[in-house]
Amino acid sequence: MRRSRSFFQATAIVGALALVPVATGAMAQADAGSFRELDNFMDVYNRVKASYVDKVDDKTLMEGAMRGMLAALDPHSSYLDAKDFENLRIATTGNYSGLGLSVTLEDGAVKVITPTEDTPAARAGIKSGDYITHVDGKLIVGGTLDEAVAQMRGPTGSKVSLTIVRPGRDKPIELTLVRSTIVQKPVKWEVKDGIGVININTFSETTGADTRAAIAGIDKALGHKPKGYIIDLRDNGGGLLTQAIEVSDTFLARGEIVSQRGRDKADTERYFAEEMVPGDLAQGLPIIVLTNPGTASASEIVAGALQDHHRAIVMGERSFGKGSVQSIFDLSKNTAVRLTTARYHTPSGRSVQEGGIDPDLKVPQISDPDYKDRPVYREADLRRHLVNEAGVDDKTLTEDTKDDPRFAESAESLKKRGIEDFQLYYALQTMGRVGPTTRMAAAPAPRPAKR
């Protein structure tokens, strides 16, 4: 391993190796156990080399062993070959020609994490939790994620057909999409009813600066400050930790934003407001943060920080619950290891792992006709997910999926009234009732010592 870096934090966490003159009894016992396991590994390796039906090269076996080792840890640790590494780079910094889908592999099936806004996938109505079973009529179940991604990407303007299986639907959905150049727009903004709506889609390298530009753009469009701001973090799967801190700092005048805690207490890092952005650029105006089950990782840092400091009302649905930090360790030949190295905690000390961010106001997306029938997937549903050290009551993870008589209107009825996005509509109505004279400020809190 040559060097390390991270797509989720400014610097990777790297442990130092120390030479000791005499091994303790416990260390010697541990070493003996390790050597026994290595002996077993070499026995399997030699047996495959000698007896497998076809010849297998060393590279295939070693890469498979590394993938298996990391996959045994948690859903977010993995070995990245050159293609995987390039896909990760594209996800955080680049543009590509394709459909605009973030996908994962679950039991051999390609599952949609989230479609990117304003892309062919989003316009076609593909939703989080959908399964893609066929590409251009060819079954992709049982293949690798790289193979599936390669088949869905292609030249701009070319067509591709997808077969979608959606939980809650009796029949598969057949779609034909036209690939386009996917240009990532981390932040979009608009003014509705005198309220600034800031839609943050991902935390890439410019998200913090783009958020500040959105505030300036809203002020300029109105000629004055808005009644308040709605920060839309729905279906934002996360990204760079530094940018989550910078966005939080934009709306906080003081206090801790997040802490990340590794295996040892000495690994704890704390991040504070005013380290990147001076003051609260929203000047204490009311803020509503919209979340849903697709709000994950870096997005949960922002929602949790603003919620803990009473700087914003979190509205919508419980977030995904990914409260872990992954560091990228470079290997040779453009390969790398993505390794979970820490858990992060909100300013009050909460870990969102498994449990996610519980909204202050639970508002379902009843304008989605599939809302009630489509299962909700979160971190807690992933195999080998990290557990929350404080424990999470499973009942709390399903509370927001129960029917609420306050939100009984049908999607068809809402559409007739011109309401395509009920959660945003409800947030705008709520902000209108709060009024522009309301000021919300960070609750005074002792500033923990940096370590």
PyMOL commands that set and color helices and strands:
alter all, ss='L'
color gray80, all
select helices_A, chain A and resi 25-51+58-71+82-92+120-123+145-152+207-222+241-251+265-267+298-308+379-381+394-397+399-401+405-407+411-416+422-434
alter helices_A, ss='H'
color red, helices_A
select strands_A, chain A and resi 3-5+78-80+96-98+101-106+109-115+131-135+138-139+159-165+173-178+180-182+187-192+195-200+229-232+256-261+269-272+287-291+313-316+324-330+336-345+361-362
alter strands_A, ss='S'
color yellow, strands_A
deselect
rebuild
show_as cartoon
